């Protein structure tokens, strides 16, 4: 009898030991840095060129929206929003405000929700959050760098005018409304790129060479002869 009791206790202890080993959580995998967290070019000209390339890619994404069905729309929109984040980083690379970063974080979170919660309700909710965050980030860059640029202000006003439809539309009509907002955001980013380019020195006249400077003197010498 005693032998059976001891055997039972040993079995219980062994089972607890096995369970303890089984429940041990593995160390979390190291998070790899994605393209959206990669360092930006330090050179302003290169950064503006990269911004233009990103905007061209975004314009191509707009051409495919709105999609024929919700599933395709979610996939294409989430990809487009990732491209918008990169464009915002390039356009506002020196933005250190918490407001700007919080908008980028909101867009990033909405992208994840769009990819994991595929219903019409969540599509509207998370897309609206993302697009309003894009709008806020664009206004943040405008206030810091281009508050006196009328063309950018006009585009931002056009962007703002598309927002009410996000709250009043559903289904396919909502996808159309969201595409309008997305398209205006891309157009505003292009205005930022144009404004940054205008600030860069281009086609400055080259300084006259020593040979060019000596020509008038040589001509004058010939005339004196």
N, C-alpha and C positions, 0 to 999 in steps of 0.2 A: 504493500500500500504506500509506504513511504517512498519507495522507488518511483512509483507512478506520479506521486505528487512532485518530487524533485524533477522528474522528466518533463512534467507539464510546465513547471516554472521555467525550466531551461528553454523550453520551446517558446514560451511567451517572450522571454528576454531576447532570444534570437530573432523572433519576429519583429520586435521593437527596433532592434539594431538594423535589420534589413530595411524597415520602413523609414528609419532615420536616414539611411544612406540614399534611399530612393527619393526622399523628399528634398534632398539637398539641391538648392537652386544653382544652376550653372552661372558662371560669371557673365555679366552682360557683354554682348558683342560690341566691339569698338565701333563707334559711329564714324562713318567715312564722310569727309567733306564733299558736298555736292557742288555742282556748277554755280548754284545760287549763293554759295558762301565763299567762292573763290575770290582772291584779291583782284581788285580792279586795276586797269592800267594807270600808272602814275602820270603819264603824259596826257595832257588835255586833248591834243589833236587826235591821238589814238583813241581816247575815250569817246570823243564825238564821232569818230568814224565807226567805232563799234556800236554806238547808239543808233546811227543811221542804218547799219546792217540789221540790228535787232528790230528796228521799226519796219524795215522792208519785209522781214520775216513775219512780223505781226500783221502787216497789210495782207499778206498771203493767207494768214489764218482767218482774217475777217472775211475774205472771199469765200470761205467754206462754211460760213455761218449765215443764217441758222440752219442746222442740219435737218434732215427729213424726219428724224425721230429723236426721242429724248435721250436714249442711251448714247447715240453718236454725238449728240450735242454736248452731253456732259463730258465726254472724252475730249472733244475738240476744244471746249471752253476751258477745261482744266489745264490743257496744254498751253492755250493762249494766255491764261493768267500767269503761268510760270514765266512765259516770255515777257509779260508786262512787268513782273517783279524785276527781272534782269534789266529791262529798259529803265525802270524807276531807279535802280541802283546806279546805273550809268548817268542818268540825268541829275540825280541828287547825291552824287558820290561823297560830297562833303557835308551831307545832312547828318548832324549829330543829335538832332532833337529827338526826344522820346516819342513825340507825336508821330513823326515820320516812321520810326521803327515799329511803332505799334500798328500802324496801317499795313506795313509790309507783313508783320506777323499775322494780322487778321486775314490777309489774302492767302497766306500760306496755309493757315488752318482751314479756310474755306475750301481750298483745293483738295485737301485730304478728305473733307466731308463729302465733297462732290463725288469722289472716287469710291467711297465706302458706304454711302447711304443713297442708293439709287431709287428715290421716289420723287414724285412731282412736287410734293410739299417741301422736301429738303432741297430739291433743285432750286426752287424759288427763294427759299430762305437763305441758303448759303451763297447763291449767286448774287443776290441783292447785297448781302454783307460784303462780299468781295468787291463788287463794282463801286459801292459807296466808299470803301477803303481806298480803292484806286483814285477815285475823285478827290478824297481828302489828301492823299499823298501828292497829287498833282498841284493842288492848291498850296500845299506846304512849300513845294519847290518854287512855285510862282511868287509867293510872298517873300521868299528869301532872295531870289535872284532877278525876277522879271516883273516886279509890281508896276513898273511904268511902261510895259510893253503892251500896246493896245491889242495887237493881233492875238496874243496869248489870252488876254482877258476875254476877248470875244469868243474864243474857242471854249474857254472854261464856262462861260455863260451858256453856250450851246450844249455843253456836257451836262450842266445842271438842269437844263430844260428837259432832258431825257429821263431824269430820275423818277418823277411822279408816276410814269407809266409802269415802272417796276412794281409799284404797290397796287396797281389797279388791273393788271393783266394776269391771265392764267393760260396754261397749256401752250399751244403753238404761238398764240399772241404774245405770251410772256417771252418766249424765245426770241421773237422779233424785237421786242422792246429792249431786251438785254443786249442783243446784237447791236442795236442803235447806240446804246451807251458805250459798249465796248469799242465800237468804231470811232466814236467821238473822242474817247480816251486816247486811242492810237493817233488820231489827227492832232490832238493837243501835244502829245509827245513829239511828233514831227515838228511842231512849232518850236518846242524847246530846242531841238537839234539845230534848227535854222538860226535861232537866236544865239546859241553857243557858237555856231560857225561864224556869225557876224562879228563876234567879239575877238576872233582870231585874226592876226595879221595875214593878209593874202596879197600876193602879187605886188609886193613892195618894189618900187623902182630900184634897180641895182645901182650901186655907187659907181660913178665914172672911173674907169681904169686909168692908170698913169699914162698909158699910151693915148687914150682919148683926150686927157687933159693937155697933153703936149701938142696936139694937132693944131689948136688955134694959135699957139705961139709960133709953130712952124709956118703956118699960113701968113701970119703977120710979118715974119722975117722975110718971106718971099716977096710980100708986097713992098717992103721997104727997099728991096733991091731995085 
